[in-house]
Amino acid sequence: MAVEIIMPKLGVDMQEGEIIEWKKQVGDSVMEGDILLEIMSDKTNMELEAEDSGILLKITHQAGEVVPVTQVIGYIGAEGEVLEELAAPAESALPAQKAVSAPSSSAQPAPTISHESAASKGEKVRATPAARKAASEHNIDLATIPGTGQNGRVHKDDVEGFWHLHKTKASPLAEKMARDLGIDLSTIKGSGFGHKIMKDDILAVLEASKPVQEKAPVVEAPKELPEGVEIIKMSAMRKAISKGMTNSYLTAPSFTLNYDVDMTEMIALRKKLIDPIMNKTGLKVSFTDLIGMAVVKTLMKPEHRYLNASLVNDATEIELHKFINIGIAVGLDDGLIVPVVHDADQMTLSEFVVASKDVIKKTQAGKLKAAEMTGSTFSITNLGMFGTKTFNPIINQPNSAILGIGATIPTPTVVDGEIVARPIMALCLTIDHRIVDGMNGAKFMMDLKNLMENPFELLI
């Protein structure tokens, strides 16, 4: 039975995506995991993988089209399958082209199939692999979840929405605010996932209850600009960066710790490693690679687990990660992207060099996959190659910290009672004070500094 290909929602702020290129054409054989097409989200291009195997039966949106998230863009099914059979009964009398076309953003959603009735008939519940995994994690019977996909197919969002809806109707903070303010939660439709009531919903109720004030007259901007002034529109990437950085800056009460690190031993180690790692991987190890591995080793210590954490549920709970995914800020001509090296704590130095170079190369070529730009638990950003001595990096939410790397500069230093010139690098750690206190951040930096000044431990 044919299944849908949908425009994925790759982030909470993503509303639509542009189809750049279809890698498969109608009639082509498709295996699960094959690259189907390339799409552009707010910040980058990425490749969309097939969730099922079969034949690409139909493409409903072509290259160049901008499509709302979760809308059907194609179908995969069995060879020789007639797609018209998937149409709702009410549409069966319509022309074939109209019956199989994907619904527009204004069209009514197709009716779904009750999985309870399917289960009662002994039929297998139709669901995507991601939905089955999510249902297993939440211990939910797929047969109890109404699917929003074609013919009642259950997607991951259906599972998550069902779980959140039945777990609780409001976040802990929203419940407390409603209780304190005497607001009846049953009268509020939540804006969160699965209609969960959030803090902003309570604030909206309060705002709506205020007396309506007369709005000030709108003053139109002058039609003609002064000489020498030009107005340009923000790109989608710039808008996404602007929104993300503003949210991080205004939401997280942060502070920055600055440390000087003697890079003498790190420079010596890199010189010894360049040839062996080049022979093994074909890639040149960089200082960012070495620092990245030093960060991973330091984060692996239990006492630094809050540096590898995130705030969840309206900042009322701390999510501690037992894995380490390192985000590496990459500057492009038109913006900044943070690709992610996943499971860095499981890698050797050579493996980290390969993984980091791979995602950086894809970033620069605009070929990142969705999974390669999400899920970071700690981020690093390097401006040292531009001569920057120190700076205050802004946290890449929802991380609890970000490490800024400055330039390495020959600096007069007292060693064994004598003044000598040593290569000193500045490290700048910005911390979310809601999760990490200054003392804990300082202890992390002391351990990181010690490891970087004695870097042979990276090879142990």
C-alpha positions in Angstrom: 0.0 0.0 0.0 1.4 3.4 -1.0 2.8 5.7 1.7 3.2 9.5 1.7 6.4 11.5 1.4 5.8 14.6 3.4 7.7 18.0 3.8 9.4 17.4 7.2 9.3 19.9 10.1 12.9 20.2 10.9 12.6 22.6 13.8 10.0 24.3 16.0 10.2 27.5 13.9 10.1 25.8 10.4 6.8 26.5 8.6 7.7 25.7 5.0 10.5 24.3 2.9 11.6 24.7 -0.7 12.2 21.7 -2.9 15.7 22.1 -4.5 16.0 18.9 -6.5 14.4 15.4 -6.7 17.2 12.7 -6.6 14.6 10.1 -7.7 12.1 10.2 -10.5 8.7 8.7 -10.9 9.1 5.0 -11.6 12.5 4.7 -9.9 13.1 2.0 -7.3 13.6 3.3 -3.8 15.1 1.6 -0.8 14.6 2.7 2.8 17.4 5.2 3.6 17.9 6.3 -0.1 18.1 10.0 -0.7 14.8 11.1 -2.3 15.2 14.8 -2.7 17.1 17.9 -1.5 15.2 20.6 0.4 16.0 24.0 1.9 14.8 25.0 5.3 15.4 28.3 7.1 19.1 27.9 7.4 20.5 25.3 5.0 20.0 22.7 2.3 19.5 19.1 3.4 18.7 15.7 1.9 15.5 13.8 2.8 15.8 10.1 3.1 13.1 7.5 2.2 11.3 5.9 5.2 10.0 3.0 3.1 11.1 0.9 0.2 9.2 0.6 -3.1 8.6 2.5 -6.3 8.3 6.3 -6.5 4.7 6.4 -7.8 4.1 10.2 -7.9 5.7 13.6 -7.3 3.1 16.2 -6.3 5.4 19.1 -5.9 8.3 19.9 -8.2 11.7 21.5 -7.8 11.4 25.2 -7.0 8.1 24.9 -5.1 7.8 26.1 -1.5 5.6 23.7 0.4 4.2 24.0 4.0 5.6 21.5 6.5 3.7 18.1 6.8 2.2 18.5 3.4 2.4 15.5 1.0 5.0 16.0 -1.8 4.9 12.5 -3.2 4.1 8.8 -2.8 6.0 5.5 -2.6 4.3 2.2 -3.2 4.4 -1.2 -4.9 5.3 -1.6 -8.5 2.1 -1.4 -10.6 0.0 0.0 -7.8 -2.8 2.3 -8.9 -2.5 5.5 -6.9 -6.2 6.5 -7.5 -7.3 3.7 -5.2 -5.9 5.7 -2.3 -8.4 8.6 -2.9 -11.3 9.0 -0.4 -14.6 7.6 -1.6 -16.1 11.0 -2.1 -13.3 11.8 -4.5 -13.6 8.6 -6.6 -15.9 10.3 -9.2 -13.4 13.1 -9.7 -10.9 13.2 -12.6 -7.9 11.0 -11.8 -5.4 13.9 -11.7 -7.5 15.8 -9.2 -8.0 12.7 -7.0 -4.3 12.0 -6.6 -3.0 15.5 -6.2 -1.7 16.5 -2.8 -4.0 18.6 -0.7 -3.2 22.3 -0.7 -2.6 24.2 2.5 -6.2 25.4 2.5 -7.8 22.0 1.7 -9.5 19.9 4.2 -7.4 17.1 5.6 -8.1 13.6 4.3 -10.2 11.4 6.7 -8.1 9.1 8.9 -8.7 5.4 9.7 -9.4 4.4 13.3 -6.6 2.0 14.4 -8.9 0.6 17.0 -11.1 -0.8 14.2 -8.1 -1.9 12.3 -6.7 -3.7 15.3 -10.1 -5.4 16.0 -10.0 -6.8 12.5 -6.5 -8.2 13.1 -5.0 -5.8 10.6 -1.4 -4.4 11.1 -1.3 -0.8 12.1 0.4 1.3 9.4 3.1 3.5 10.9 6.4 5.0 9.9 9.6 3.6 11.5 10.1 6.8 13.5 6.5 6.5 14.8 7.1 2.9 15.9 10.3 3.8 17.7 8.6 6.7 19.5 5.6 4.5 20.5 8.0 1.9 21.9 9.9 4.5 23.9 6.7 5.9 25.4 5.2 2.4 25.8 2.1 3.3 23.8 0.0 0.9 21.7 0.1 2.1 18.1 -3.5 0.8 17.7 -4.8 3.5 20.0 -3.3 6.4 18.1 -5.3 8.1 15.3 -3.0 8.6 12.3 -3.0 11.8 10.2 -1.2 10.2 7.3 -2.6 8.6 4.1 -5.1 5.9 5.0 -4.5 6.5 8.7 -0.7 6.0 8.6 0.7 7.0 12.0 3.6 9.5 12.0 6.0 10.4 14.8 4.2 13.7 15.4 1.0 11.7 16.0 2.7 9.6 18.6 4.3 12.5 20.4 1.1 14.5 20.3 -0.9 11.6 21.7 1.7 11.1 24.5 1.8 14.7 25.5 -2.0 15.0 25.4 -2.5 12.1 27.7 0.5 12.8 29.9 -0.6 16.2 31.0 -2.7 19.1 29.8 -0.5 21.9 31.1 3.2 22.5 31.9 4.0 22.6 35.6 4.7 26.4 35.4 1.4 27.0 33.5 -0.5 25.0 36.2 1.1 27.1 39.0 0.3 30.4 37.2 -3.3 29.4 36.6 -3.7 28.3 40.2 -2.2 31.5 41.6 -4.3 33.7 39.2 -7.5 31.8 39.5 -7.7 30.9 35.9 -9.7 27.8 34.8 -7.4 25.7 32.6 -10.4 24.0 30.9 -11.2 27.3 29.1 -7.8 27.5 27.5 -6.7 25.8 24.3 -3.0 25.2 24.6 -0.5 26.2 22.0 2.1 23.6 22.9 2.6 20.2 21.4 -0.7 18.2 21.6 -2.5 21.3 22.7 -0.5 21.4 25.9 -1.1 24.6 27.9 2.1 26.7 28.2 3.1 29.8 30.1 2.5 32.0 27.1 -1.1 30.8 26.9 -1.7 32.0 30.5 0.0 35.3 29.7 -2.3 35.6 26.6 -5.4 35.2 28.8 -4.1 37.9 31.1 -3.4 40.2 28.2 -6.8 39.6 26.7 -8.5 40.5 30.0 -6.9 44.0 30.1 -9.0 47.0 29.0 -8.7 47.7 25.3 -6.7 50.9 24.8 -7.0 53.1 21.8 -4.1 52.5 19.5 -1.8 55.3 18.5 -2.1 56.4 14.9 0.3 54.7 12.6 2.8 57.1 11.1 3.7 56.0 7.6 7.4 55.9 6.7 8.6 58.3 4.1 8.2 56.9 0.6 11.6 58.2 -0.6 14.8 57.2 1.2 17.5 59.7 1.9 20.4 59.7 -0.5 22.9 57.0 0.2 20.4 54.7 2.0 19.4 51.2 0.8 16.8 48.9 2.3 17.3 45.1 1.7 15.2 42.2 2.9 16.6 39.7 5.4 17.3 36.2 4.0 15.5 33.3 5.5 18.8 32.2 7.1 19.4 35.7 8.6 15.9 35.8 10.0 16.4 32.4 11.7 19.7 33.5 13.2 18.2 36.8 14.3 15.3 35.0 16.0 17.5 32.3 17.6 20.2 34.7 18.9 17.6 37.1 20.3 15.8 34.3 22.1 19.0 33.0 23.6 20.3 36.4 24.6 17.0 37.5 26.2 16.0 34.1 27.7 19.3 32.8 29.2 20.9 34.9 32.0 24.5 34.2 30.9 28.1 35.1 31.9 31.5 34.4 30.3 34.6 32.9 31.9 37.9 33.8 30.2 41.0 31.6 30.6 44.5 31.6 29.1 45.9 28.3 28.0 49.6 27.6 27.2 49.5 25.8 23.9 53.1 24.7 23.8 52.4 21.0 24.4 49.3 21.1 22.1 51.3 22.5 19.3 54.0 19.9 19.7 51.4 17.1 19.8 49.7 18.3 16.7 53.0 18.3 14.8 53.5 14.6 15.8 49.9 13.7 14.9 49.6 15.4 11.5 51.3 12.6 9.4 49.9 9.6 11.2 46.3 10.9 11.1 46.8 12.0 7.5 48.0 8.5 6.5 45.0 7.0 8.3 42.2 9.3 7.3 43.6 11.5 4.5 42.7 14.5 6.6 44.8 17.1 8.4 44.1 17.3 12.1 43.3 20.9 13.3 43.5 22.7 16.6 39.7 22.8 16.6 39.7 19.0 16.4 42.1 18.7 19.3 40.2 21.2 21.4 36.9 19.5 20.5 38.2 16.2 21.8 39.6 17.9 24.9 36.1 19.3 25.5 34.5 15.9 25.0 37.0 14.2 27.5 36.3 16.9 30.1 32.5 16.7 29.7 32.7 12.9 30.2 33.6 13.5 33.9 30.4 13.1 36.1 31.1 16.4 37.9 30.6 18.3 34.7 27.3 16.8 33.6 25.5 20.1 33.9 27.6 21.6 31.2 26.1 18.9 28.9 22.5 19.6 29.8 19.4 21.5 28.7 16.4 23.1 30.3 13.0 21.6 29.4 9.3 22.0 30.4 9.2 25.8 30.6 12.7 25.8 32.3 11.4 23.8 35.3 13.4 20.6 34.7 17.0 19.9 33.6 17.6 17.3 30.9 21.0 15.5 31.6 22.5 13.9 28.5 24.4 10.7 28.8 25.9 11.2 25.3 27.9 14.1 24.0 27.0 15.8 20.6 29.4 18.6 19.8 28.1 21.5 17.7 30.8 23.3 15.7 29.9 26.8 14.5 30.7 27.3 10.8 30.6 30.8 9.3 29.2 31.2 5.8 29.1 34.3 3.6 25.4 34.7 4.4 25.1 33.4 7.9 26.1 31.0 10.6 25.3 27.3 10.9 26.2 24.8 13.7 26.5 21.3 12.3 26.7 18.5 14.9 29.1 15.6 15.5 26.9 13.1 17.2 28.1 10.6 19.9 31.5 12.2 20.0 32.1 10.5 23.4 32.3 7.2 21.5 35.0 8.4 19.1 38.8 8.2 18.9 40.6 11.3 17.8 40.9 10.0 14.2 37.2 9.3 14.1 36.4 12.8 15.4 38.7 14.4 12.8 36.8 12.5 10.0 33.3 13.3 11.5 34.0 17.0 12.1 35.5 17.5 8.7 32.6 15.7 7.1 29.8 17.9 8.6 31.9 21.1 8.1 32.4 20.2 4.4 28.6 19.5 4.0 27.8 22.8 5.7 30.0 24.7 3.3 28.4 22.9 0.3 24.9 23.2 1.6 24.4 19.4 1.8 23.7 18.9 5.5 21.0 16.4 6.5 18.4 17.3 9.1 20.0 15.1 11.7 23.4 16.7 11.2 22.3 20.1 12.3 20.2 19.2 15.3 20.7 17.6 18.7 23.9 19.3 19.9 24.5 19.2 23.7 27.5 21.5 23.8 28.9 23.9 21.1 32.3 25.4 20.2 33.0 28.4 18.0 36.5 29.4 16.8 37.3 33.0 15.8 41.0 32.6 16.5 42.0 32.3 12.9 40.7 35.9 12.4 43.0 37.3 15.1 40.2 37.6 17.7 41.7 37.6 21.2 38.6 37.2 23.3 34.8 37.4 22.8 31.5 36.5 24.5 29.8 33.8 22.4 26.0 33.6 22.6 24.8 30.2 23.7 23.4 27.9 21.0 20.0 27.0 22.6 19.1 24.6 24.1 22.7 24.0 25.2 23.8 25.2 28.6 27.2 26.5 27.5 29.3 27.3 24.5 33.1 27.6 24.3 34.7 30.4 22.3 38.3 29.9 20.9 40.5 32.9 20.5 43.8 33.5 18.8 47.1 31.9 19.9 49.5 34.8 20.6 53.2 34.7 21.7 53.0 36.2 25.2 55.6 37.0 27.9 55.1 34.3 30.6 56.9 33.5 33.8 58.2 29.9 33.7 60.4 28.6 36.5 61.1 32.2 37.6 62.1 33.4 34.1 60.2 35.4 31.6 59.8 33.6 28.3 57.5 33.9 25.3 54.8 31.2 25.2 52.0 30.6 22.7 48.9 31.6 24.8 45.4 30.9 23.6 42.3 32.6 25.1 39.3 30.4 25.8 35.9 32.0 26.6 33.1 29.9 28.2 29.6 31.4 28.1 27.3 29.6 30.6 23.5 29.6 31.2 23.4 30.7 34.8 20.0 28.9 35.2 21.8 25.6 35.0 25.4 26.2 35.8 27.0 28.4 38.6 30.2 30.2 38.3 32.1 27.8 40.5 31.1 24.8 38.4 32.0 26.6 35.2 35.4 27.5 36.6 36.0 23.9 37.7 35.2 22.7 34.1 37.6 25.3 32.7 40.4 24.3 35.0 40.1 20.7 34.0 39.9 21.6 30.3 42.9 23.9 30.6 44.9 21.2 32.4 44.0 18.7 29.7 45.0 21.1 26.9 48.3 21.9 28.5 48.9 18.1 29.0 47.3 16.9 25.8 48.9 13.5 25.5 46.1 12.3 27.8 43.8 12.7 24.7 45.5 9.6 23.2 45.0 7.4 26.3 
